[in-house]
Amino acid sequence: MTTLDPHPFAIRPYEPTDEPSWVRCRVLAFLSTQYYDDVWPRRPDVVAPSFGLVAVDTDGQVLGLLDVRVDGDEATIDSVATHPDHQGRGMGTALLEVAVERLVRAGITRLDAWTREDQAANSWYRRNGFSEAFQYLHVHLEDGDDAEGFTTPAGFSSPVRAFVHAGIEREQELRERFARVYVCRQYVRDLSAGTPIETSIESADYALGMTQDFATLNAHAMEVAAAYDDLSTKRIGRPWTNQEVALGFVGDVGDLAKIVMTLDGTRRIDGIGLEQLEHELCDAIWSCLVLADRFGIDIGESFPRQMQDLVRHVSELRADEESTDSATLAG
Ligand SMILES: CC(C)(COP(=O)(O)OP(=O)(O)OC[C@H]1O[C@@H](n2cnc3c(N)ncnc32)[C@H](O)[C@@H]1OP(=O)(O)O)[C@@H](O)C(=O)NCCC(=O)NCCS
């Protein structure tokens, strides 16, 4: 039996209907951090080429989010957060890797981010290839703090609360005076070398992301398989055997071939379009998942491994081609 992730997630672009769930996820994620009072009741507008990604569960609830602001050939992480019940499962990293691939494709050479002293955030950035580039201070004047030196326009009281920036060299002095002083660090990741497919596909994060994507697919497929087993038991007194499922798959592949030939203009079948192709591809994947499940193969675990093997195999073939080319040139 395929091991199902009890909380599978999928990564996709942010959609406007995600907003209530996005806001909840962000507020809950930051509640236990030094940004606990940086509450946003709405998601700030993100205008292309800037973009947002979300990790959602099977009900479409946002469990993780990442907004990236793009400016010329540089980009900044404006928001990254994972719902507190789902932290440490690779969701933040999976979101980041999808974003990085997109940024690299768009020719962005540098990604940065700013964060305070929370251990989770700092170690997450370092673990994900970011290096510290700059430090300064975030200083809060809170109700009850000494407001000496803070001025306000005539007719106003001295400030009850304030939030200001200061140079890192004043850290000791400001910590003695204010209770809420944070070092804010800039983290930078160089994207100029790109993310070659060999690198991303070889990574554990890729494997994890694929496992989770398959868990979602598989959960849907198993639901449908149970319904078919039930129907078949009513009709013929038993579910389809493995061989019958495989034969059904062969039928789907035949239909798939006809659809592709029609779409490519080799055959003529009326009423064939992308909708039929989509249906047939999903049917074919469904049969594969059912067969894998019946033979106890965990496709979520084996697919990334098999793909990694294929990548290595293709790299070897490419290296062979290149050495043959250079030998031919030399000759
Ligand atoms: C930072 C954050 C987005 C990481 O998301 P995540 O989905 O939990 O992270 P991942 O599972 O992809 O990565 C796990 C890594 O993150 C770091 N990490 C996550 N939680 C951690 C914790 N409680 N303590 C220490 N390190 C932690 C570690 O480096 C960990 O790697 P490890 O498992 O090898 O030790 C998440 O902790 C979060 O939402 N924090 C609150 C919001 C925030 O601080 N955002 C960033 C600053 S603006």
The ligand as a MOL file (V3000), in Angstrom:
LIG
                    3D

  0  0  0     0  0            999 V3000
M  V30 BEGIN CTAB
M  V30 COUNTS 48 50 0 0 0
M  V30 BEGIN ATOM
M  V30 1 C 11.1710 30.2700 8.0990 0
M  V30 2 C 10.0260 29.3620 7.6720 0
M  V30 3 C 9.2980 29.9870 6.4970 0
M  V30 4 C 10.6090 27.9880 7.2600 0
M  V30 5 O 9.5720 27.2210 6.6600 0
M  V30 6 P 9.4740 25.6330 6.8510 0
M  V30 7 O 8.4690 25.1580 5.8720 0
M  V30 8 O 9.2440 25.3140 8.2890 0
M  V30 9 O 10.9640 25.2250 6.4850 0
M  V30 10 P 11.4960 23.9020 5.7460 0
M  V30 11 O 10.7830 22.7240 6.3050 0
M  V30 12 O 11.4790 24.1260 4.2810 0
M  V30 13 O 13.0040 23.9250 6.1670 0
M  V30 14 C 13.4220 23.3840 7.3730 0
M  V30 15 C 14.6820 24.1440 7.7870 0
M  V30 16 O 14.3150 25.4450 8.2540 0
M  V30 17 C 15.0110 25.7170 9.4770 0
M  V30 18 N 14.0210 25.6470 10.5660 0
M  V30 19 C 12.6790 25.5300 10.4180 0
M  V30 20 N 12.0910 25.5660 11.6370 0
M  V30 21 C 13.0750 25.6870 12.5370 0
M  V30 22 C 13.1150 25.8160 13.9380 0
M  V30 23 N 11.9950 25.8000 14.6700 0
M  V30 24 N 14.3090 25.9560 14.5540 0
M  V30 25 C 15.4540 25.9910 13.8280 0
M  V30 26 N 15.4870 25.8780 12.4750 0
M  V30 27 C 14.3070 25.7380 11.8490 0
M  V30 28 C 16.0690 24.6600 9.6000 0
M  V30 29 O 17.1860 25.0950 8.8660 0
M  V30 30 C 15.4090 23.4760 8.9170 0
M  V30 31 O 16.3560 22.6130 8.3790 0
M  V30 32 P 16.6510 21.2120 9.1130 0
M  V30 33 O 15.3200 20.5060 9.1470 0
M  V30 34 O 17.6690 20.5580 8.2380 0
M  V30 35 O 17.1270 21.5880 10.4730 0
M  V30 36 C 9.0410 29.0860 8.8540 0
M  V30 37 O 9.7740 28.7470 9.9970 0
M  V30 38 C 8.1370 30.2660 9.1820 0
M  V30 39 O 7.0570 30.4230 8.6190 0
M  V30 40 N 8.5650 31.1110 10.1400 0
M  V30 41 C 7.7610 32.2470 10.5410 0
M  V30 42 C 7.7720 33.3450 9.4990 0
M  V30 43 C 9.1910 33.8400 9.2310 0
M  V30 44 O 9.9960 33.9550 10.1380 0
M  V30 45 N 9.4870 34.1210 7.9420 0
M  V30 46 C 10.7990 34.4930 7.4790 0
M  V30 47 C 11.2840 35.7660 7.9650 0
M  V30 48 S 10.6400 37.1730 7.2060 0
M  V30 END ATOM
M  V30 BEGIN BOND
M  V30 1 1 1 2
M  V30 2 1 2 3
M  V30 3 1 2 4
M  V30 4 1 2 36
M  V30 5 1 4 5
M  V30 6 1 5 6
M  V30 7 2 6 7
M  V30 8 1 6 8
M  V30 9 1 6 9
M  V30 10 1 9 10
M  V30 11 2 10 11
M  V30 12 1 10 12
M  V30 13 1 10 13
M  V30 14 1 13 14
M  V30 15 1 14 15
M  V30 16 1 15 16
M  V30 17 1 15 30
M  V30 18 1 16 17
M  V30 19 1 17 18
M  V30 20 1 17 28
M  V30 21 1 18 19
M  V30 22 1 18 27
M  V30 23 2 19 20
M  V30 24 1 20 21
M  V30 25 1 21 22
M  V30 26 2 21 27
M  V30 27 1 22 23
M  V30 28 2 22 24
M  V30 29 1 24 25
M  V30 30 2 25 26
M  V30 31 1 26 27
M  V30 32 1 28 29
M  V30 33 1 28 30
M  V30 34 1 30 31
M  V30 35 1 31 32
M  V30 36 2 32 33
M  V30 37 1 32 34
M  V30 38 1 32 35
M  V30 39 1 36 37
M  V30 40 1 36 38
M  V30 41 2 38 39
M  V30 42 1 38 40
M  V30 43 1 40 41
M  V30 44 1 41 42
M  V30 45 1 42 43
M  V30 46 2 43 44
M  V30 47 1 43 45
M  V30 48 1 45 46
M  V30 49 1 46 47
M  V30 50 1 47 48
M  V30 END BOND
M  V30 END CTAB
M  END
